[in-house]
Amino acid sequence: MLRLQLIRKARGISQAELSRLTGIHRTLIARYEGGVTWPGARKLARLAAALGCSVDDLIGLDSGDEGRRKDNCRK
């Protein structure tokens, strides 16, 4: 499960602001957050960079683990 909305809200960033920071349309960000579609690797990297976390943090994986959730995204 993509943790985009959780991390974005924890940072106090709106979908519109995240859109501006990443160049990803706000509607597409809403679709990611709603689970309608999943971002590709490049967009995941752009989202993670804008939010100050790793892609692993964004998708809830610890590097090398097999699906355990990790809640250590830098604040």
C-alpha positions as CSV (number, residue, x, y, z in Angstrom):
1,M,0.0,0.0,0.0
2,L,1.3,3.4,-0.9
3,R,1.7,5.7,2.1
4,L,1.7,8.8,0.0
5,Q,-1.3,10.5,1.7
6,L,-0.1,9.7,5.2
7,I,3.4,11.1,4.6
8,R,2.1,14.1,2.6
9,K,-0.3,15.1,5.4
10,A,2.3,14.6,8.1
11,R,4.5,17.1,6.2
12,G,1.6,19.6,5.9
13,I,1.8,19.6,2.1
14,S,-1.4,19.8,0.0
15,Q,-1.9,17.8,-3.2
16,A,-1.5,21.0,-5.2
17,E,1.8,21.8,-3.5
18,L,3.1,18.3,-4.1
19,S,2.0,18.6,-7.7
20,R,4.0,21.8,-8.0
21,L,7.1,20.2,-6.4
22,T,7.1,17.1,-8.5
23,G,5.5,18.1,-11.8
24,I,2.9,15.3,-11.3
25,H,-0.7,16.5,-12.0
26,R,-2.7,16.9,-8.8
27,T,-5.5,14.6,-10.2
28,L,-2.9,11.8,-10.6
29,I,-1.6,12.3,-7.1
30,A,-5.2,11.9,-5.9
31,R,-5.5,8.7,-7.9
32,Y,-2.4,7.4,-6.3
33,E,-3.6,8.2,-2.8
34,G,-7.0,6.6,-3.5
35,G,-5.4,3.4,-4.7
36,V,-6.9,3.8,-8.2
37,T,-3.5,3.6,-9.9
38,W,0.1,3.1,-8.8
39,P,3.0,5.4,-9.7
40,G,5.9,4.1,-11.8
41,A,9.5,4.0,-10.5
42,R,10.4,7.5,-11.8
43,K,7.3,9.1,-10.3
44,L,7.8,7.3,-7.0
45,A,11.4,8.7,-6.9
46,R,10.1,12.2,-7.6
47,L,7.4,11.9,-4.9
48,A,9.9,10.5,-2.3
49,A,12.4,13.3,-3.1
50,A,9.7,16.0,-2.7
51,L,8.6,14.5,0.6
52,G,12.1,14.0,2.0
53,C,11.8,10.2,2.4
54,S,13.0,7.1,0.5
55,V,10.9,5.2,-2.0
56,D,11.0,2.3,0.5
57,D,9.6,4.6,3.2
58,L,6.9,5.8,0.8
59,I,5.8,2.2,-0.1
60,G,6.2,1.0,3.5
61,L,9.2,-1.4,3.0
62,D,12.4,-1.7,4.9
63,S,15.3,-2.3,2.5
64,G,15.8,-6.1,2.2
65,D,12.7,-7.0,4.1
66,E,9.8,-9.0,2.8
67,G,6.9,-6.6,3.3
68,R,7.1,-5.4,6.9
69,R,5.9,-1.8,7.4
70,K,8.4,0.8,8.5
71,D,7.5,4.1,10.0
72,N,10.7,6.0,10.1
73,C,10.3,8.5,7.2
74,R,12.3,11.5,8.1
75,K,10.2,14.4,9.4
